[in-house]
Amino acid sequence: MRCQLHVMGLLQFSQALLAASVSSRPFSYVQFILAVTHTKVAENFTQEPTEHCIKPGWDEVYDHCKSHLHDHLLTFNDIHILLSCLGSGQKEAVQELMDSLQTFVKEGEGTNRDVAADVGEALCKAFIAYNDGDYATAVDLVEPIRSKVITIGGSHAQRDLFNLFLIQAAIKSPEVKHHKLARALLNERKVGKPNAPMTDRLIAKAIEAHEK
C-alpha cells in the first residue's frame, strides 16, 4: 500500500509510518501525532494541498495527546501536542499546555528546558497567534529564531514545516516588511529547490496577495 503525501518533503517519512500502522507493531502516540499533524498542519497552517492516506480528524489526534500536556519530554513533541489542541478547538487545553510549558521553562532544568526557553515557547506562541489570525505576530515570533529551529530535533523535512509556516504567515501578514521577508524566503527556497512545484505555487500566491 502506497501513501502519497505531497507535503514538505515528508513522503518517505509518511510511507514508513503508514507501513508501521498496518503491521503488527503498535503505533506509539508520538508516531501517530507526527504522521497526522504534519499532514493536517500543512492543510491548516501552511495551506498546501495534500493527498494522503492517514485521515483521522483533529479530535482523534487530540484524544491521543490530551494526557501528555505536561510531559515536556521534547520540544518537538510539545509543539505537535499544541497543534492537536488548536486543530480540535480545545482552548482550555491550549492554555493548560502553555501554562505548563511556561512553568517548565521557569522551574525545569536540562537540555529540553533550554530548547523550550530558546525556541519552543516562541514557536508555540506563533502557532497560537496564527490560529487567532494574528499573522504579523506569528512572523515576529518565528523569524528571529529561524536558525535555531534545528535544536528541537526531527529531520530536515519535518522541520521544514516551520519554514513553510513562516512563509505562509509572512504572505498573510498586513505588514509590508513581512511581504518582503516572504519574497526573500521564497527566493532562498527557489535557489535550493529550483524544480519544486510547491515553491512556485507559494511565489504565485505571494504575488497575487501583495498586488491587491
N, C-alpha and C positions, 0 to 999 in steps of 0.2 A: 504494500500500500504506500503510495507516494503522496506526500503533503506539499502542495505548492504554497509558498509563503513569500510574497514579494514585498518584504518589509526589511529595510535597514540591513541587508546582507545576512539575514538570520536563517536562510534556507537550510543549511546543514544542521544548525542548532535545532530548529523545529523538527526536522526529519528524525534526528536522534531521539528527541523527546517523544515523538509520536511512536517510534519503534519501541521505546520503553513502555509506553502506555498500553500497547497491545500485546506485550509479552507477559510472562508470568511474574515479572518483578513488579513490586508495588511502586506507585508514583509517590514520591515524597511531596509534602506540601510546598516545599521550595521549588521543586521542579514544576509542579502544577502552576504555581504563581508565575514563574518565569515564562512558561510556554504561553499561558493565556494572556497575561498582562502585556507582554510585548506585542502581541497581535492587536489587542484592544487599545493599548496606548497609541499605537500607530494610527488607529481609526479615530480615537477621541482627541488626542493631543497633538499629533503631527498631521492628521487628516490626509494621510497617504492611503490610497486604495489597497485593500488586502483581499487575498483569496486563500482561505486556509481551511484545514480540516479539524481544528480544535475549536469548538464552538460553545463552550459553556458561557452563560451570561455573567455579568459583573456580580450579581447576587451570589451565585455559586462560588465565584472566586473569593468573595468576602467571607463566605462561610468557612472556607479553608484557612483564612487569615486571622479571623477575629480573636482567636485565643493566643495570638502571638504579638499583640500590640506592644507588649512590654519586654520583648525578648532582647532586642538590640544586639544581636549576635554579629550582624554585618550591616553596614550602612546600605549596601546593595539590596539586602532583603527589606530593610525598613522602608526604602523608597517604594518598592513594589507593593508592600503591605498598605502603605498610604494610598497608592493608586487604586487598590481594590476598594478602599473606603470611599474615595472620591467617586469612582465609577459607579458604585452602588448607592450613592447618595447618603452615606452614613455620616452625617455631620457630627454627631456626638462622638463617634469612633475616631474621626479625624482629629477632633480636639483632644481626645484622650491620648491618642498616639503622640501628638505634638507636645502635650504637657509632659508625657513620659520621656520623650526624646530630649526635651529641654532639661529635665531633671537629670537625665543620664549625662548630658554634656556638662552640667554644673557639678555633679557629685561623683560621676563614674571615673574610671581610670582604664588605661590600656590603649592599644592601637586603635580599636574601633571607636573609642570615645574621642580620640584625636581626629580621626577621619570625620566623624559625625560633626564635630565642632568646626572643622575647616571647610567641609564640603556638604555633608549630609543635611544639616539643618536648613541651609540655604536652598538646596535643591528641593527639599520638601515644601518649603515656603513658596518656591517658584511655581510648583505644580498646583498648589492651592490658589495662588494668585491667578494663574491661567484659568483654572476651573471657574473662578469668580469673574472672569472677563477682564482682569487687570493685566493685560499683556505687557505693558511698559514695566511694571514692577517685576514681572517674571524675567524679562530681559535683564533688568538691572541686578537681579539676584544671581543669575547664571553666568552672565558674560565675564565678570571678574574672576570667577573660579573655573572657567572652562578648561584651563590647562591642568587643573588638579583633579578632574573627574576620574582620571586613571586610578587614583588611590582607592576608589570604592570597590575595585575588583571587577570581575566579569571579563568577557572577551571584548576585543575591539568592536566587533559587530554589535554586541549587546550595549556597550557604552555609546555607540553611535546614536542610540535613542536620544541622548541628551543633546547631541549636536543638532539633530533634526528638530527637537523641541525648541531649542534656542532660535533656529532659523524661522520656524513657524511663528513663534511669539514675536520675533522682530518684524516679520511681514505684517502681522496683525496689529502691532503697536501703533498708536497715533503719533508717536514721536518720529520726526524726520531723521534724527540721528540713528534711530533704530532701523529705519529703512536702509540707510547707508550701510549699517552693520550687516543687515540681511544680504545685501548685494555683495559685500566683501566676503562673507562666509560662503555664499554660493559660488563666487568666482574661485575661491580656495578649493571648494569641493569639486568644481569642474576641472581644475588642473589635475587634481588627484584621481578623479574618476571621469575621464572625458567622455566615456560612452554610456554613462549611467542614465537611463530614462527618467529616474526619479529626480535627478538634479535638473534636467531640462524642464520637467513639469513644475518644479518649485521656482525656477527662474521665470517661467511664463506667468506663474501665479503672482510673483512679486511685481513683475512689470504691470500686470493688469491691476493689481491692488493699488499701486502707487501712482498710477496715471489718472486715477479717479479724482 
